[in-house]
Amino acid sequence: EFRRVLFRSIKVVLKAKAGENGKLFGSVTSKDVAEALTSQHHIKLDKKKFVMPDGIKTLGTTTVDVKIYTGVVGKLNVVVEQI
């Protein structure tokens, strides 16, 4: 339980270009999130652990499920900001 709460408090911030309506040009992928998690928090996870079938396509905060172990899913807050 402690691990889940600790992981939930982590926030990853990415920058992307978006139109006036907040829709991204392209999308933020699980690879982008994995690289940002490593560079910002020194936590290395395989991109396949992130449950993001279509990526993130809008600015703002998105909660992403992370498969840590079989049957254990954590939550990670991913913030996408305008460049």
LUMDREN-557571 format. One line per field, with one value per residue: x, y, z of N, C-alpha, C, O, CB in turn; residue number from 1. Coordinates in pm, 1 decimal. Glycine has a CB too. Layout:
N
nc1 = [X ...]
nc2 = [Y ...]
nc3 = [Z ...]
cac1 = [X ...]
cac2 = [Y ...]
cac3 = [Z ...]
cc1 = [X ...]
cc2 = [Y ...]
cc3 = [Z ...]
oc1 = [X ...]
oc2 = [Y ...]
oc3 = [Z ...]
cbc1 = [X ...]
cbc2 = [Y ...]
cbc3 = [Z ...]
resi = [NUM ...]
END
This chain:
83
nc1 = [82.8 194.5 381.3 213.1 83.2 303.6 397.5 182.3 200.1 391.6 475.7 495.3 624.8 571.7 648.2 476.3 372.8 72.1 -256.4 -486.7 -711.5 -613.3 -551.0 -307.1 -39.5 9.8 95.6 153.9 351.9 385.2 654.2 763.8 671.1 797.3 1068.5 1070.4 1001.9 1226.9 1429.1 1337.8 1279.6 1446.7 1354.4 1330.7 1133.9 992.9 851.5 629.7 494.0 322.5 -14.7 -146.6 -318.8 -384.6 -215.6 -147.0 -339.3 -406.7 -355.3 -277.1 -349.9 -317.3 -411.7 -227.2 -236.9 -10.9 140.0 276.5 344.0 219.9 -117.7 -87.5 -141.2 -30.9 -77.6 0.2 61.1 55.9 159.7 94.8 228.5 205.7 445.8]
nc2 = [-119.8 124.2 164.9 210.3 453.6 624.5 613.9 724.0 988.6 1093.7 1309.1 1361.3 1581.9 1697.7 1867.1 1999.0 2083.0 2251.8 2319.1 2601.3 2503.6 2330.1 2080.7 1842.8 1854.9 1574.5 1314.6 1232.1 967.3 634.4 581.6 840.7 915.3 723.3 790.7 1052.3 999.8 861.7 1060.5 1271.8 1162.7 951.5 691.6 392.6 245.1 4.0 95.6 -53.1 -100.0 107.1 194.7 304.8 317.5 489.2 701.9 1036.9 1312.1 1572.7 1891.5 1932.6 1750.9 1403.2 1091.3 804.7 454.5 220.2 -81.7 -253.7 -499.3 -833.6 -808.2 -578.9 -245.1 78.3 436.3 715.7 1057.4 1250.0 1542.2 1753.6 2023.4 2334.9 2419.3]
nc3 = [0.0 76.6 -128.1 -347.0 -279.0 -262.1 -526.1 -660.1 -590.3 -751.6 -1018.8 -1362.3 -1598.4 -1922.0 -2227.1 -2507.2 -2842.5 -2916.9 -3051.7 -3051.7 -2921.7 -2734.6 -2823.1 -2903.2 -3144.5 -3287.6 -3053.1 -2704.4 -2619.3 -2469.0 -2461.8 -2449.2 -2193.6 -2031.3 -2071.3 -1965.9 -1699.0 -1615.7 -1653.2 -1490.5 -1237.0 -1188.6 -1213.3 -1368.1 -1602.9 -1820.9 -2134.1 -2201.6 -1970.6 -1921.3 -1947.5 -2215.8 -2465.1 -2685.7 -2654.5 -2526.5 -2607.9 -2554.3 -2385.9 -2034.1 -1725.3 -1702.7 -1575.3 -1568.0 -1593.0 -1452.4 -1498.8 -1253.3 -1123.0 -1178.5 -1141.2 -987.4 -1008.7 -1060.7 -1031.6 -1228.4 -1252.7 -1535.2 -1673.8 -1935.8 -2091.7 -2269.1 -2518.1]
cac1 = [0.0 284.3 438.4 109.8 63.4 425.4 401.7 74.6 238.1 489.6 419.5 587.4 584.8 621.4 610.3 436.9 304.2 -71.8 -335.8 -559.2 -810.7 -545.3 -523.7 -166.5 2.0 67.0 53.8 257.4 348.4 438.3 800.1 788.9 646.4 903.4 1192.2 1054.1 1005.4 1368.0 1508.7 1290.0 1268.6 1543.5 1281.8 1334.6 1031.3 973.4 735.3 516.1 425.4 225.7 -138.4 -181.1 -341.6 -387.1 -130.2 -214.6 -357.5 -448.0 -281.4 -336.0 -307.0 -379.5 -367.0 -193.0 -215.9 120.3 141.9 401.3 359.1 94.4 -223.0 -59.8 -143.2 -12.4 -127.4 103.1 7.8 135.4 116.5 142.4 220.8 233.8 585.3]
cac2 = [0.0 240.4 183.1 266.5 594.0 694.6 622.9 813.0 1127.3 1136.0 1379.5 1375.5 1696.4 1697.2 1985.7 1963.8 2187.4 2228.3 2423.9 2689.7 2427.4 2241.6 1951.2 1833.3 1817.5 1442.9 1269.6 1191.0 820.5 568.2 599.3 975.9 914.8 642.7 869.4 1163.8 943.8 832.8 1183.0 1360.0 1097.5 840.9 565.2 336.3 144.3 -25.7 166.8 -145.7 -100.2 216.6 163.2 424.8 263.9 591.6 813.8 1154.8 1401.0 1706.1 1953.6 1913.4 1636.7 1274.6 984.0 688.3 330.8 159.3 -220.5 -270.7 -643.9 -898.4 -775.2 -453.4 -132.6 207.9 552.2 817.1 1180.9 1302.9 1677.3 1798.8 2169.5 2399.9 2465.9]
cac3 = [0.0 81.0 -261.4 -433.5 -241.6 -299.1 -672.3 -702.6 -564.8 -852.2 -1133.9 -1474.3 -1680.3 -2058.7 -2305.8 -2643.4 -2918.5 -2926.9 -3113.7 -2958.9 -2845.9 -2641.4 -2885.3 -2941.6 -3279.7 -3258.5 -2920.5 -2610.4 -2617.7 -2349.9 -2466.3 -2397.5 -2049.2 -1968.9 -2074.3 -1873.0 -1563.7 -1588.2 -1641.9 -1383.5 -1106.0 -1183.5 -1206.0 -1502.8 -1630.4 -1962.6 -2189.8 -2209.5 -1840.2 -1919.1 -2018.9 -2293.6 -2599.9 -2791.1 -2617.3 -2471.2 -2722.3 -2512.1 -2276.2 -1902.4 -1644.8 -1732.0 -1487.0 -1649.0 -1518.4 -1472.0 -1452.7 -1179.5 -1118.1 -1212.1 -1045.7 -916.2 -1101.3 -997.1 -1105.2 -1248.1 -1309.1 -1646.1 -1707.4 -2065.5 -2097.3 -2397.5 -2536.6]
cc1 = [86.9 341.3 336.7 89.6 184.1 431.0 297.0 112.9 339.4 418.0 529.6 536.0 651.6 573.7 579.5 370.8 157.4 -138.3 -409.4 -659.5 -747.8 -516.6 -379.3 -149.8 76.9 17.2 176.1 243.6 402.0 590.7 838.8 775.6 756.6 1033.9 1185.7 1060.2 1149.8 1447.2 1466.8 1293.7 1365.5 1475.8 1274.3 1230.7 1021.4 847.0 611.5 437.8 315.7 104.1 -186.6 -207.2 -336.6 -295.4 -213.3 -220.6 -400.7 -356.7 -351.1 -282.2 -387.6 -324.8 -349.2 -175.1 -79.8 115.9 277.1 437.6 226.8 -7.9 -200.2 -48.4 -129.2 -71.2 -15.1 37.5 104.9 76.9 178.4 119.2 256.8 381.5 583.7]
cc2 = [125.6 269.6 248.2 415.2 677.0 715.9 721.4 959.4 1179.9 1199.9 1391.9 1488.9 1686.8 1822.9 1941.1 2083.2 2150.6 2345.5 2504.0 2614.3 2330.2 2103.8 1949.7 1807.0 1686.0 1397.8 1237.6 1040.0 764.7 579.1 736.6 979.5 837.6 721.0 986.5 1115.5 914.0 961.4 1270.2 1296.7 980.2 706.3 510.5 224.9 125.1 44.2 78.2 -152.6 6.4 181.0 290.8 382.8 368.0 709.1 926.1 1258.6 1542.7 1758.7 1922.8 1789.9 1513.2 1172.7 858.7 567.6 273.2 19.3 -246.2 -419.2 -702.8 -868.0 -647.1 -340.7 -3.4 316.8 654.4 939.7 1233.7 1437.8 1717.3 1948.6 2218.0 2440.5 2615.5]
cc3 = [0.0 -56.7 -354.6 -405.8 -284.7 -450.9 -722.5 -685.5 -666.5 -970.4 -1239.5 -1562.4 -1816.2 -2129.2 -2448.5 -2710.8 -2932.1 -2995.7 -3007.3 -2871.7 -2746.4 -2696.5 -2936.3 -3090.9 -3263.7 -3122.6 -2835.6 -2595.7 -2485.9 -2346.3 -2411.4 -2245.5 -1976.7 -1962.1 -1975.7 -1728.0 -1523.4 -1566.1 -1523.6 -1245.1 -1088.2 -1158.2 -1348.0 -1513.5 -1780.9 -2012.1 -2198.0 -2079.0 -1833.2 -2004.8 -2087.4 -2438.7 -2711.5 -2760.9 -2556.0 -2581.9 -2685.2 -2401.3 -2144.3 -1833.7 -1681.6 -1632.9 -1571.3 -1556.8 -1554.3 -1413.4 -1386.1 -1170.6 -1164.1 -1103.7 -967.2 -1017.7 -1022.1 -1084.5 -1113.0 -1310.8 -1413.0 -1683.8 -1840.1 -2073.0 -2236.5 -2403.4 -2547.8]
oc1 = [55.8 348.9 373.8 79.9 168.5 465.6 321.9 63.2 369.6 314.2 642.9 418.0 773.2 469.7 648.7 319.4 122.3 -85.0 -396.1 -688.9 -819.7 -463.7 -335.1 -234.9 195.2 -91.2 286.4 135.8 456.4 649.6 935.4 858.3 804.3 1102.7 1284.7 1117.7 1189.2 1524.2 1551.3 1309.2 1365.7 1531.0 1218.3 1238.0 1039.4 747.2 499.5 326.6 226.1 118.4 -256.5 -125.0 -289.1 -296.8 -334.0 -118.6 -428.2 -289.8 -470.0 -182.8 -510.3 -204.1 -442.4 -106.7 -38.0 91.2 379.2 548.3 131.0 14.1 -285.7 41.5 -205.1 -110.1 56.3 -33.7 221.6 -40.0 300.5 6.0 328.4 436.0 689.0]
oc2 = [222.6 385.3 334.5 494.5 787.0 824.5 794.6 1045.3 1299.3 1151.9 1428.7 1492.3 1669.9 1878.6 1855.5 2173.1 2034.9 2456.5 2477.6 2656.9 2255.4 2018.4 2042.8 1745.0 1686.1 1437.6 1218.4 990.3 837.6 585.2 748.3 1039.3 881.6 718.7 1016.6 1183.4 938.7 970.8 1335.8 1367.4 916.3 618.9 574.3 124.2 219.3 51.2 129.3 -205.5 -2.4 141.8 373.1 410.2 338.1 807.6 912.2 1289.9 1624.2 1681.8 1890.7 1731.3 1517.9 1168.3 812.1 576.6 276.4 1.8 -259.0 -459.1 -628.8 -899.3 -609.1 -339.9 21.9 291.7 676.7 928.0 1259.3 1447.7 1715.1 1995.8 2151.3 2490.3 2677.3]
oc3 = [-69.2 -97.9 -434.3 -499.4 -337.7 -497.3 -818.3 -758.4 -666.9 -1015.9 -1208.4 -1597.2 -1825.4 -2094.0 -2503.7 -2644.2 -2955.4 -2998.4 -2887.7 -2760.0 -2680.1 -2625.4 -3003.7 -3154.6 -3229.8 -3080.1 -2886.8 -2563.3 -2403.0 -2238.4 -2335.9 -2176.7 -1872.1 -1860.0 -1909.1 -1643.0 -1409.4 -1470.6 -1462.6 -1145.6 -983.0 -1091.5 -1437.2 -1443.1 -1858.2 -1940.4 -2201.0 -2076.6 -1749.2 -2120.6 -2028.2 -2526.1 -2821.0 -2834.6 -2536.3 -2643.2 -2773.3 -2332.2 -2142.3 -1876.6 -1690.4 -1609.2 -1636.9 -1454.9 -1670.0 -1294.0 -1453.7 -1206.4 -1186.4 -986.7 -887.1 -1101.7 -928.6 -1198.5 -1015.2 -1410.6 -1383.1 -1720.9 -1855.4 -2062.3 -2311.2 -2304.9 -2563.8]
cbc1 = [-94.0 398.4 485.1 -22.0 40.3 549.1 379.4 -52.3 295.0 575.7 363.1 600.8 621.2 575.1 724.6 341.7 369.2 -133.8 -435.0 -632.0 -899.6 -625.3 -624.2 -98.2 92.0 222.8 -38.5 244.6 429.7 395.0 852.7 691.8 508.0 924.9 1218.7 921.3 919.0 1429.8 1498.1 1150.2 1127.1 1647.5 1137.7 1476.9 893.2 964.3 768.4 564.7 526.7 290.8 -248.2 -66.0 -473.8 -528.3 -52.4 -140.2 -458.2 -594.0 -269.1 -485.6 -321.3 -352.8 -468.4 -63.9 -328.5 234.0 116.8 389.5 398.8 113.5 -238.9 70.7 -273.5 136.2 -255.1 220.1 -17.6 136.8 155.3 70.8 313.9 141.8 652.4]
cbc2 = [0.1 217.1 48.4 191.2 607.6 616.2 484.3 783.1 1140.0 1015.9 1521.0 1241.6 1830.2 1570.7 2094.6 1842.2 2206.9 2205.4 2364.2 2798.0 2351.3 2228.4 1922.6 1723.6 1930.1 1446.2 1146.3 1265.8 764.0 420.0 582.8 1077.0 853.2 511.5 921.8 1236.3 815.1 752.3 1263.0 1403.4 1048.9 867.1 583.4 282.7 185.9 -179.2 220.6 -284.5 -77.5 348.0 105.6 532.9 196.0 642.1 865.2 1211.2 1342.2 1704.3 2106.9 1904.3 1667.1 1230.1 959.8 714.1 228.1 244.7 -321.0 -209.2 -694.5 -1051.0 -886.7 -464.1 -132.0 235.0 613.4 763.3 1286.6 1204.8 1777.9 1723.9 2233.7 2524.5 2402.2]
cbc3 = [121.3 181.2 -319.1 -414.8 -88.9 -250.8 -736.0 -624.3 -425.0 -899.6 -1093.0 -1555.5 -1611.1 -2134.5 -2304.5 -2643.3 -3058.4 -2788.0 -3214.4 -3036.8 -2940.8 -2519.0 -3001.7 -2862.1 -3349.7 -3262.3 -2931.0 -2470.5 -2735.0 -2346.4 -2611.2 -2461.4 -2017.8 -2046.9 -2216.8 -1899.2 -1555.1 -1703.7 -1769.8 -1413.3 -1085.5 -1074.7 -1142.7 -1537.0 -1570.2 -1986.5 -2328.4 -2246.8 -1727.1 -1969.2 -1921.6 -2286.0 -2603.9 -2810.9 -2739.5 -2343.3 -2814.8 -2464.4 -2297.1 -1913.1 -1494.7 -1880.2 -1369.8 -1732.9 -1547.7 -1406.0 -1571.6 -1038.0 -973.7 -1228.9 -950.8 -830.6 -1186.1 -969.9 -1037.3 -1337.8 -1198.6 -1769.2 -1595.9 -2182.8 -1992.3 -2418.0 -2663.0]
resi = [1 2 3 4 5 6 7 8 9 10 11 12 13 14 15 16 17 18 19 20 21 22 23 24 25 26 27 28 29 30 31 32 33 34 35 36 37 38 39 40 41 42 43 44 45 46 47 48 49 50 51 52 53 54 55 56 57 58 59 60 61 62 63 64 65 66 67 68 69 70 71 72 73 74 75 76 77 78 79 80 81 82 83]
END
